[in-house]
Amino acid sequence: MAMAGVAVTIILVAFDSTIVGTTLPRVAQELGGMSLYAWVGSGYLLASAITIPIFGRLGDLYGRKPFILASVAILAIGSVLCGLSQTMQHLIAARTLQGLGGGMMIATAFAAPADLFPDPLRRVRWQALLSTAFAMASGVGPVLGGSVTEAFGWRAAFAVTPITAVFGLFLLFRYFPNIRPPRNAGTRVDWVGGILLILAVGAPMLTIEVGFAQPSHPVAALGLAALAVVSLICLVLHARRHPQPMFPMRVLAPIESRLLNGIAVMVGAVMFILIYYAPLLLQTELGVSPSRAGALMIPLVAGIPVGSLINGQMYPRMTQPQRLLTLGAAMLGLGCLAIITFDKQTSSAVIAGVFLLCGAGLGFLLPNLTLFMQMICERRDVGMASALVQMTRAFGSALGVALAGVVIARSSVLIGMQTAMICNAVLCALMVLLATRVRMRNT
């Protein structure tokens, strides 16, 4: 029942991502803010990225239950505010608030299986279940969002998250254990390190947004870039001196940790470019309705549990499970290349097959990144290690959405998506290269 509550929180995150993807084209048209289209996604992802490591660490120190409960409440409140938005600026602010709750939720939900199931061979099956819950909700989300938008308007689509949150709050409050790890007397939270971490993560993403926006602000972008570099240097120096830093550098000590987080950045970019801009491509270039666009997106997210379940069966039988990362990246890259060929004559079956291939590739990548990070870190750092790989994935997501949005805004949806898919294929090739250098063994 505790894992059921965690699964509901994963469903909330999935609804947040996929329902907005199919309703956003209609929202942008009604509110007259197509130039701000990318900011709706980037604001959410930026807020998530800067909060994930903070609450991953706080979960290690104080336990995860208070934070996962608070995250559900924030997501629900943010969704209500999204439905009440009168301008794109209001919607961006509400989505950013949701991003704070989403980051808190991701940091705690993905670390929860490590608390409840210390054995990785058992845990991989539960993580496959969470991936399945995410994918099923993501499959329902586009259809639900498109259908509700067509029937009742886009504002009604934002009512789905608060309704789902009620069930999540009940299950988590009633069944999720309040595991409080032992802490040394007198230990204080490293808030200075937390602020430096927020700056080191947030400033680079703001640099991209400000530097490539229309109109661009190069001076402000250079200032943010300088702030990012200074913050990162100060964070490293501070973490080495502090007895219990917000970001313990030992998490990045193994080379496998650095490789996995590099892969996570690229996975996040590829995945969210598909989630945010594939519905836009289908609606504006292929001329399909929001509900049909949502239906065509189902194979993308339905492929994730297919890949995850196959991964869960293959993982215990493989002495070098990192090869599953290579397989997933190759499948994802082939799917992205196939998307370039989409036009109005492309059949629904072909579109569905390509999206299914992409989703299955993600199913091999997403659970293994978290599991491998939990396996190589120390037990006291499992929350931070889990949060780190989710943070880098969110960082890549925000970066990918922002850059793809810039290309689309300065050219067209078709040219922008074709360029983005070529870049996605290159990133997948780099994932394959990095995955071959990861050394993991089942014991």
N, C-alpha and C positions, 0 to 999 in steps of 0.2 A: 504493500500500500504506500510505503514511503517512496518507492521508485515510481509508482503511479503518479504521485504528486509531482515528482521531478519531471516525468514525461509530459504532464500538463504544462509545466513552465516551458518546456521545449516547444510544445504546440503553440504557446503564446508567441514565442519568438518567430516561429514559422508563419503564423498568421500576420504578424507585423510586417514581415518581409514580402510575402506573396500577395496579400490583399492590396497593399499599397501599389505594388507593381502593375496590377491590372486597372486600378482606379485612377492612378496618377495622370494618365493622358487626359482623361475627362476633367479631372480637377484643374490641371494646368490650362485647359481651354476655357473653363468657366471663370477661373480667377484671373485669367490673362497673365500668366507668369511662366510661359514656356522657357524664357531665358533663365529662370531660376529652377528649372526642372531638376538639374543635378544636385542642387543644394538640399532638396528634400531628402535624398538618400545620403549625401555626404554629411549633413548635419547629424543625422542619426548615427552613422558609422563613426564619425569623429567623437561624439559623446560616448559611444560604446567603447571605443579604443582606449580613451584616457581613463575610464573607470574600471575596466576589466582587471588590470594588474593591482589597482588599489584594493578592491574588494576581494581579489584572490588572496592577497596577503592578509587582510583583516579576517578573512575566513579561517586561515591557518591559525591565527592568534586567538580568535574569540568564538570560533564555531560558525557554521554556515546558515543555521536556521533563521536567525533574525534578518539576515541580509536577503535571503531568498524570499521571505515573506514581504519585506519592504519592496523588493523589485517587482513583484506581482502587482502590488498596489500602485506603484509609480507608473507602470505600463498601462494599467487600466485608466488612471486619471489622465495620462497623456493622450490616450486614444479618444477620450471624451472631448478633450480640448481640440484635437485634430478635427473632429466632426463639427465643432462650433467655429472653425476658422473662417474668417471673412476675406483674408488676403493670403497670398503665397507666403508673405513674411510671417504671418501668424501660424500658418501650417508648418513652416520650417522650425519656428520656435517650439511648437508642440512636439514635433518629431524629435527635436534635440532633447527635450525632456524625456521622451520615451527612450532615447538612446542611453540616457543615464541609467534608467531602470533596466534596459536591455543589457548593458555592460555588467551591472551588478548581478543580474540573473545568470548570464553566461559564466561569470567567474565562479559562481557557487554551484550551478546545476551540473556543469561538466566535471567538477571535482567531487561531487557527491558520491558517484560510484566507487571512487577510490577509498572513501571512508567506510562504505558499507560492504565492499567486496575487495579485500586486500589482495586476493589471488588474481593475477592478470588473466589467467586462462578462464576463470569464471567471469571476470569483469568484462572481457571482450564480448561476451554474449549479451550482457546488459547494455553495453554501449551500442551494440547492434540494435537492441530494442529501442534505445533512445533515437538512433538514426532513423529507424522505421517510423517512430512516432512523428519525428520531424518531417519526414518525407510524406507521410500520409496527410498530415495537416497542411503541408505545402501543396499537395495535390488538390486538396479540397479548397484551399485558400483562393487560388486564381479563379476557379469556377464560382465559388461563393461570392468573391468580391465583384466579379463581372456581372453575375446575375443580380445581386443586390443593387449594384449601381444602375443597371438598366431598369430594374423594377421600381426602386424607391429613391434613387439618387445616390451620389457618392458619399454624402454625409452618413447615410444609414450603414454603409460598409464599416465605418469605424465603431459601430456598436458591437461588433463580433468579439473583439478583444475583452471589453469589460464583462460580457456575459461569461466567457470562458474563464476569466480570472476568478470568478466566484467559486467555481469548482476547484481550481488550483489552490486558493487560499484555504478552503476547508481541508483538503487532503494533506497539505503541508502542515497546517497547524495541528491537525489531529494525529498524524502518523509519522511525520519526519522527525527523527531523533535529534535532540539538542546536544550534539557531541561537542564538548568544550575541551580542547586540548590543554594540557598543563602549561602554565606560564610561570616564568621566574618572577618572584616578588620584586616590585620596583621597576619592572620593565615598562617603558613608555613606547607608544606608537611613534614611529619615525615620520612625523608630519612634514618635516623639511624635505626628506627624501621623497615623500608623496607628491609634494608640489613640484619638485624637480622632475619627477617621473611624468607628471601631467604635461609639463612644458616640453620635455624631450619627445613625447609622443604626439602631442597636439600641434606644436609649432610646424613640423614638416608638412603635415597635411594642410594646414592653413596656408602655408607657402604656396602649395600647388593651386589651391582654390583662388587665392588673391592674385598670384602671378599670371595665371592663364584665364582669368575671368574676362568677361566683356562688359565694360572696358577693364583692361588690366591695370594693376598698380605695382609697377616694378620696384619702386622704392620700398613700399611696405613689404613686398615679398622678400627683398634682400634683408630687411630688418628681421623678419620672422625666421629666415634661414640662419642668420647669425644667432638669434635667440636659441634656435634648436641646437646648434653646435655647442654653444656655451652651456646650455642646460645639460646636454649629454655628458660633457666633460665634468661638470660639477657633480652630476649624479654618480658617475663612476668614482670620483675622488671621495665623495661623501659616503658611499656604500662601503668603501674599503676601510673607513675609519669607524663607522657606527657599529656598536656591538650587535644590534638586531635591526638591520636596515630594512626599509620598505621593499627594496629590490635587492635581494642577496645575489651577488655576482657569481656565487658558486653554481647557480642554476644554469649559467651559460658556459661553465667550465668545460664540460665534455664537448668534443667536436660534433657529436651526433646532435646535441641540443641546438647548436648553431645551424647545422644543416637542416634540421626539421623545421626550425622557425623560418629559415629562408624559403623552404617549400611552402610553408603556411602562408607567407605573404603572397606568393604567386597563386596559390589555390584560392585565397580570398578575392583577389583581383578578377580571376577568370570566372568564378562562381557568381559574383554579384554583378558583373557586366552582363552575364546571361540573364540573371533574375530581373534586373532593372530595365534592360534595354531590349531584350527579346520581345516582350509584349509591345513595346513601342514600334519595333520593326514590323511585327505582324499586323498591327492596326494601321500604321501610316503608309507602309509600302506594299503590303499584301492585301490591304483593304478588308480585313476581317473585323467583326464586332468584338467588343470587350469580353463578352461571355465566351465566344468561340476562341478568342486568343487565350483566355484562361484555360479552356479545355485542351488546346494544343500545348500548353505549358505543363500539363499533368505528367506526360512521360518524363520530362526533365527531373521532376521531383520524385516521381514514382520509381525512377531508376536508382535513386539513392538507397532505399531499403533493399532492392535487388542486389546491388553491389555489396552493401553492408552484410547481408545475410550470407552471401557466398564467401565474403571475406571472413566472417565468423567461423565458417566451416573449414576454410583452407588454413586459417592462421595456426591452429594447434598442430597441424600436420607438416608445417614448414619449419626447417631449422634456421632459415634466413628469411624471416617474414618481411624484411624491407623490400623484397621483390614485389610484394603486393602494391607498394607505392609506385613502382615503375609501371606495372600493368595499368593502374588507375590513371596515371598521367598520360600514358600513350592513348588510352581510350578517349580521354577528355580532349586531347589535342586533335585526334581524327574527327571528333564530332564538331569542334570549332571550325575546322577547315571546310567541313561539309555545309555549315551554315552559310558560308559565303555564296553558295550556289542557289540559295532560296530566291524565288521570284513568284509572280502571280500564277504561273503555270505549275509550280511545285505542288504535288499532291499532299493531302493531309497525312497520308500514311508515311511518306518520306520524311516530312517534318517531325512526326511523332517518333520515327525510328532514330533520327539524328539526336533529338533531345533525350531519348532513352539511353543512347550510347553515352552522352555527356553525363547524365545522372548516374549511370552505373560506374563510370570512372570516378565521380565524386564519392560514391559509396565505398570505394577502396581507399580513398585518401583521407576523408574526414575522421573516421574513428581511429585509424592507425596513428595519425599525428598526435592526438591526445594520449592514446595508450602508450606510445613509445616514450613520450615526454615523462609520463608518470613512472615508467619503468626505470629510466636512467637517473631520475632525481632522488634526493634523500627524502625519507618519509615526512620529515618536518616541513618540506618545501613542496609537497604535492599540490597544494592549492595554487601557489605561485607558478609552478611549472605548467599546470593546466591553464591558468589564466594567461601565461605568457604566450602559449601557442594560439590561444583564442584572440589575444590582443594583436599579435602579428598578423593573424588572418583578417581581423577587423581593419587593421592598418592597410593591408593590401586591398581590402574591399573598398575602403574610402578612396584610396589612391586610384584604383581602377575605375570606379564610378566617376570620379572627378575628371580624369584624363579623357575617358570616353565621352563624357558630357561636353568637354571643350571641343573635341574633334567634331562631334555631331552639331554643336552650336555654330561652328565656323564653316561647316560644309553642308551636309544633309544627313538625314537618318541613314539612308542606304550607304553612302560613302563612309560615314562614321562607323557603322556596324561592320562593314567589310574590313576597314582598317583595324578595328578592335579585335575581330576574329583572327586576323593574321597575327596580331600581337599576342593573342591568347595562345595560338599554336606555338609561337616561339617560347612563351613562358612554359608551356607544357614540356617542350623539348629540354629546357633548362631543369625542370623538375626531374625528368628522367635522369639527367646527368648527375644531379645532386643526390638522388635516391640511390644511385649505384655506389656512392661513397659512404652511405649510412651502414653501420655494422651493428645489427641486432641479432640476438640468438634467443630462441626459446629454451627455457631450462625447466 
